[in-house]
Amino acid sequence: MAHDTGGAAASFYDAAPMAFDRTEGWAYFRGPGDVYERDGLWYLTSPQAVRFAHQHPEIFSSAKAFDSLGSPVPLIPIAIDPPAHVRYRRLLDPMLAPRVIGGIEDELRRQVREIIGEFAGRGSCDVMADLAKLYPAQVIMTLFGLPLEDRDTFIAWTKVLVGSSGGGVGEATPEQMEAGLALFSYLQEYIDEKRATPADDMLSRVLSMEGEDAWTNEEILGLCFLFILAGLDTVTAAIGFVLRALGEDPGLRARIAADPQLTGPLVEEVLRLELPAPMTPRVTTQAVEVCGTTIPSGAYAFLCLATVNRQDRDHPDSIDLGAGDRGHMSFGGGIHRCLGSHLARRELRIVVEEWLSFIPDFTLAEGVRPAVHWPSGTLHYESLPVIFPATVAASPVGGAA
């Protein structure tokens, strides 16, 4: 999800050397210190500073930060501050617990096998166009009980809404307004249908809440929009990052193939180094001292999760499978820690396992040097062409599709 970097901030923010090398890019943001201001924006870059902000949501407001998006519905729960925030998380967290995600894993695995099977016999593909931009949309649609045959239309709407511009969030374009209205109407149709005839999906479960727990129509639409705005492009990006890591490193592929239990640590390390949403915005509700520096009230601040991820480690700037269980800040922290973190992890693990079962040996296409778009609130590749043996079967190695 892109965030408003402010017009005057372009000189510092835009100049970050981010496109080809995030190690250099995050060192650039870390360089000025733990807490600092540039062009009217504040940056918190150390573990101590970011942890303080996470522990004090009453001072570092998420709701005020997301006001700049101008959403017609409340983006639940990220744009809700305490105490109202507690009600939403109490209801939603159990719906996205690992046990619940496990209940749909077989279906999610079937879907990714079907997608990979479409190109596995070709000898080449574009990871982003052929897999990464398709699968997360299907996962969200499965979670909400929406028909998969609407996937391409759903993706077209969300592409317009999310956009491919930089970090700025300005007034909605006519195209975004049109796509937003179309998506609202689409979702409303299924909300009405599921109110009348509930099914076994998350949308139906939210709609089934009664009494004080019951949600308004606007709240339900806001939840749907949050998943679309914050959940699709981030997982799409992460799929590109993890498959690039495997495509460039035969030794890493061999280790994962020899010990599939390393898939989890691989996913965690790629998320740590190449987090798609590297900064989260907050607005201060009062003047506050953090790490010896006073941030004024009403300041727009970025919590730099990506710089925190590269500190206090033996190998901070490279994949270290032995440290894959150490944790990271890529899903945020505190009360606003990513609601869909368990789902995202499961999606990525399934993608790696199924990709390697179809395509155990692959490399980036000759001459490809992937770059992320910058400035941007969400880092991702637009394209990631890869090649693999043309003789590979269009079914998993050693098994049937």
C-alpha positions in Angstrom: 0.0 0.0 0.0 1.5 3.3 -1.0 1.8 6.1 1.5 1.9 9.9 1.0 5.5 11.0 1.2 4.6 14.7 0.9 5.6 16.8 -2.0 8.5 18.5 -0.2 10.0 15.2 0.8 10.9 14.1 -2.7 14.5 15.3 -2.6 15.5 13.0 0.3 13.0 10.1 -0.1 13.2 9.8 -3.9 17.0 10.0 -3.9 17.4 6.7 -2.0 19.4 4.2 -4.1 16.7 1.5 -3.9 15.9 0.2 -7.3 18.7 -2.4 -7.7 20.2 -2.8 -4.2 18.1 -2.6 -1.1 21.2 -3.1 1.1 22.5 0.2 -0.2 19.0 1.7 0.0 18.3 0.9 3.6 21.8 1.9 4.7 20.9 5.3 3.1 17.9 5.6 5.4 19.7 4.3 8.4 22.7 6.7 8.0 21.3 9.9 9.6 20.5 8.1 12.9 17.9 6.5 15.0 15.3 9.3 14.7 15.6 12.3 12.3 13.6 14.7 10.2 14.0 15.3 6.5 11.9 17.7 4.4 9.1 17.6 7.0 8.9 13.9 7.4 10.3 12.0 10.4 12.1 8.6 10.2 12.5 6.1 13.0 15.1 3.6 12.0 16.4 1.7 15.0 14.9 -1.3 16.9 14.6 0.9 20.0 12.8 3.7 18.2 10.4 1.5 16.2 9.6 -0.7 19.2 8.7 2.5 21.2 6.3 3.6 18.5 4.7 0.1 18.4 4.3 0.2 22.2 2.6 3.6 22.2 -0.2 3.6 19.6 -1.9 6.4 21.6 1.0 8.6 20.6 1.8 7.2 17.1 -1.6 7.1 15.5 -2.3 4.7 12.6 -5.8 6.1 12.0 -4.5 9.6 11.4 -1.8 8.4 9.1 -4.3 6.5 6.9 -6.7 9.4 6.8 -4.6 10.7 3.8 -5.9 7.8 1.7 -9.4 9.3 1.8 -11.1 6.0 1.8 -14.9 6.2 1.7 -15.1 3.2 4.2 -13.0 2.6 7.3 -9.9 0.4 6.5 -10.4 -2.1 9.3 -8.5 -2.7 11.4 -5.3 -0.8 10.3 -7.0 2.7 10.3 -8.6 2.2 13.7 -6.9 3.3 16.9 -7.5 2.0 20.4 -9.9 1.5 22.1 -12.1 0.6 19.1 -9.3 -1.3 17.5 -9.5 -4.1 20.2 -13.0 -5.1 19.2 -12.0 -5.7 15.6 -8.9 -7.7 16.3 -10.7 -9.8 18.9 -13.1 -10.9 16.2 -10.7 -11.2 13.3 -7.6 -12.8 14.7 -9.2 -16.2 15.3 -10.6 -16.2 11.7 -7.0 -16.0 10.4 -5.3 -18.3 12.9 -2.9 -21.0 11.5 -5.5 -23.7 12.2 -8.1 -21.9 10.1 -5.6 -21.3 7.3 -4.7 -25.0 7.5 -8.3 -25.8 6.7 -8.1 -24.2 3.2 -4.4 -25.2 2.5 -5.4 -28.2 0.2 -7.5 -25.9 -1.9 -4.8 -23.2 -2.0 -2.2 -25.8 -3.0 -4.5 -27.2 -5.8 -4.8 -23.7 -7.2 -1.1 -22.9 -7.3 -0.4 -26.3 -8.9 -3.0 -25.5 -11.6 -1.4 -22.1 -12.3 2.2 -23.4 -12.5 1.0 -26.3 -14.6 -0.1 -23.9 -17.2 3.5 -22.8 -18.0 5.7 -25.5 -16.6 6.1 -27.2 -20.0 7.0 -24.0 -21.8 10.6 -23.7 -20.6 10.1 -20.0 -19.6 7.7 -17.7 -17.9 7.4 -14.3 -16.3 7.1 -15.1 -12.6 5.2 -11.8 -11.9 2.6 -12.0 -14.8 2.2 -15.8 -14.9 2.1 -16.6 -11.2 2.7 -13.8 -8.6 -0.1 -11.4 -9.9 -2.6 -14.3 -10.2 -2.3 -16.5 -7.1 -2.7 -13.9 -4.3 -5.9 -12.7 -5.9 -7.3 -16.2 -5.9 -6.4 -16.7 -2.3 -8.3 -13.6 -1.2 -11.3 -14.6 -3.3 -11.2 -18.1 -1.7 -10.9 -16.6 1.7 -14.0 -14.4 1.1 -15.9 -17.1 -0.8 -15.9 -15.2 -4.2 -16.0 -17.1 -7.5 -12.6 -17.7 -9.0 -13.9 -17.2 -12.5 -14.1 -13.5 -11.7 -10.3 -13.4 -10.9 -9.2 -11.4 -14.0 -11.8 -8.7 -13.5 -11.0 -8.6 -9.8 -7.3 -8.1 -10.6 -8.0 -5.4 -13.2 -10.0 -3.4 -10.6 -7.4 -3.8 -7.9 -4.5 -2.9 -10.2 -6.2 0.4 -11.0 -6.9 1.0 -7.3 -3.5 0.1 -6.0 -1.7 1.9 -8.9 1.9 1.7 -9.9 2.9 5.3 -9.0 5.4 6.2 -6.4 5.0 6.9 -2.7 2.5 9.8 -3.1 -1.2 9.3 -2.6 -3.0 12.1 -4.2 -6.6 12.7 -5.2 -8.2 9.7 -6.8 -8.2 9.6 -10.6 -11.4 9.1 -12.6 -10.2 5.6 -13.4 -9.6 4.8 -9.7 -13.1 6.2 -8.8 -14.6 4.0 -11.6 -12.8 0.9 -10.5 -13.6 1.6 -6.8 -17.3 1.9 -7.6 -17.3 -1.2 -9.6 -15.5 -3.2 -6.9 -17.9 -1.8 -4.2 -20.9 -2.9 -6.3 -19.3 -6.3 -6.8 -18.6 -6.8 -3.1 -22.0 -5.5 -2.1 -23.7 -8.1 -4.2 -21.9 -10.9 -2.4 -22.4 -9.4 1.0 -26.1 -9.3 0.4 -26.0 -12.9 -1.0 -24.0 -14.2 2.0 -26.3 -12.4 4.5 -29.2 -14.4 3.0 -27.3 -17.7 2.4 -24.1 -18.0 4.6 -21.3 -20.3 3.4 -18.1 -21.6 5.0 -15.9 -18.5 4.3 -14.5 -15.5 6.2 -17.0 -13.0 4.8 -19.9 -15.2 5.9 -18.4 -15.6 9.4 -18.1 -11.8 9.7 -21.6 -11.3 8.5 -22.9 -13.9 11.1 -21.8 -11.7 14.0 -24.8 -10.6 16.2 -25.6 -8.1 18.9 -22.7 -5.9 19.9 -20.4 -7.8 17.7 -22.4 -7.2 14.6 -20.7 -5.3 11.8 -22.2 -2.5 9.7 -22.1 -2.7 5.9 -19.4 0.0 5.8 -17.2 -1.9 8.2 -17.4 -5.1 6.1 -16.6 -3.2 2.9 -13.7 -1.6 4.7 -12.3 -4.9 5.8 -12.6 -6.2 2.2 -10.8 -3.1 0.9 -8.0 -3.4 3.4 -7.3 -7.0 2.3 -7.3 -5.8 -1.3 -5.1 -2.8 -0.8 -2.7 -4.2 1.7 -2.7 -8.0 1.0 -2.6 -8.5 -2.7 0.4 -6.4 -3.9 2.5 -7.3 -0.9 2.2 -11.1 -1.4 2.6 -10.6 -5.1 5.9 -8.8 -4.4 7.1 -11.4 -1.9 6.6 -14.3 -4.4 8.8 -12.4 -6.9 11.5 -11.8 -4.2 11.6 -15.4 -3.0 11.7 -16.9 -6.5 14.4 -14.5 -7.6 16.5 -15.6 -4.6 16.1 -19.3 -5.6 16.7 -18.5 -9.3 20.0 -16.8 -8.7 21.5 -19.2 -6.2 21.8 -22.9 -7.3 23.4 -23.7 -3.9 20.3 -22.3 -2.1 18.0 -24.3 -4.3 20.0 -27.5 -3.6 19.8 -26.9 0.2 16.0 -26.4 0.0 15.6 -29.5 -2.2 17.7 -31.6 0.2 15.9 -30.4 3.3 12.3 -29.1 2.6 12.2 -28.1 6.3 14.3 -25.1 5.3 11.5 -23.7 3.2 10.1 -21.9 6.3 13.5 -20.3 7.2 14.0 -19.3 3.5 10.6 -17.5 3.5 11.4 -15.7 6.7 14.8 -14.6 5.5 13.5 -13.3 2.2 10.7 -11.5 4.0 13.3 -9.9 6.4 15.5 -8.7 3.6 13.0 -7.9 0.9 9.9 -6.8 2.8 7.3 -5.5 0.4 5.9 -2.8 2.8 9.2 -1.5 4.3 7.8 1.6 6.1 4.6 2.1 8.0 3.2 5.6 8.5 2.1 7.1 11.8 1.1 10.6 12.9 2.0 11.8 16.4 -0.8 12.9 18.7 1.6 14.8 21.0 5.2 15.9 21.2 7.3 12.9 22.2 11.0 12.1 22.9 12.3 9.0 21.2 16.0 7.9 21.5 16.9 11.4 22.7 15.2 13.3 19.9 11.9 15.2 20.3 9.3 14.6 17.6 6.6 17.4 17.5 2.9 16.8 17.8 1.2 16.2 14.4 4.3 14.9 12.8 4.1 12.5 9.9 6.5 9.7 10.7 7.7 6.5 9.0 8.6 3.5 11.1 11.4 2.0 9.0 10.9 -1.7 9.5 13.4 -2.5 6.8 16.3 -0.8 8.6 15.4 -2.6 11.8 15.5 -6.0 10.0 19.1 -5.4 9.0 20.5 -4.7 12.5 21.9 -6.8 15.3 22.6 -9.9 13.2 25.7 -11.8 12.2 24.8 -11.7 8.5 22.4 -8.7 8.3 22.4 -8.3 4.5 22.2 -11.8 3.2 20.0 -14.9 3.5 21.0 -16.8 6.7 18.9 -20.0 6.9 20.4 -20.7 10.3 18.9 -17.5 11.7 15.5 -17.9 10.0 13.8 -18.4 13.3 15.0 -15.1 14.9 12.0 -13.1 13.8 11.8 -9.8 12.0 9.7 -6.7 11.7 8.3 -7.3 8.2 4.7 -7.8 9.5 5.0 -4.8 11.8 4.5 -4.9 15.5 2.3 -3.9 18.4 -1.5 -3.8 18.1 -1.3 -3.2 14.3 0.8 -6.3 13.5 -0.3 -7.6 10.2 -3.6 -9.4 10.4 -2.9 -11.7 7.5 0.7 -12.7 8.5 -0.2 -16.4 8.9 -1.9 -16.5 5.6 0.9 -14.7 3.8 3.5 -17.1 5.2 1.4 -20.1 4.2 1.0 -18.8 0.6 4.7 -18.3 0.2 5.6 -21.7 1.6 3.1 -23.4 -0.7 4.4 -21.4 -3.7 8.0 -22.5 -3.0 7.1 -26.1 -2.4 4.9 -26.4 -5.5 7.3 -24.4 -7.8 10.2 -26.6 -6.9 8.1 -29.8 -7.4 7.4 -28.7 -11.0 10.5 -26.7 -11.7 13.5 -27.8 -9.6 16.1 -26.1 -11.8 15.6 -22.6 -13.2 17.5 -19.3 -13.6 16.8 -15.7 -14.4 16.6 -15.1 -18.2 19.9 -13.8 -19.7 20.5 -10.1 -19.2 17.7 -9.7 -16.7 18.6 -7.3 -13.8 15.4 -7.0 -11.8 14.6 -3.6 -10.4 11.9 -2.4 -8.0 9.9 0.7 -8.7 11.0 3.6 -6.6 9.7 5.7 -5.0 6.9 3.5 -3.8 5.2 2.4 -0.7 5.2 -1.2 -1.8 8.4 -2.6 -3.3 7.9 -5.1 -6.1 9.2 -6.3 -9.5 7.0 -5.5 -12.5 8.6 -8.4 -14.4 10.8 -11.4 -13.6 11.5 -13.6 -16.6 13.0 -17.0 -15.8 14.0 -20.0 -17.9 14.1 -23.7 -17.1 14.7 -27.0 -19.0 12.1 -27.2 -21.8 11.7 -30.9 -21.1 10.2 -30.3 -17.7 6.8 -32.1 -17.5 3.7 -30.0 -17.0 3.1 -31.9 -13.8 5.1 -32.1 -10.6 8.4 -33.9 -10.7 7.8 -37.4 -9.3 4.0 -37.1 -9.2 0.8 -36.2 -11.0 -0.9 -32.8 -10.9 
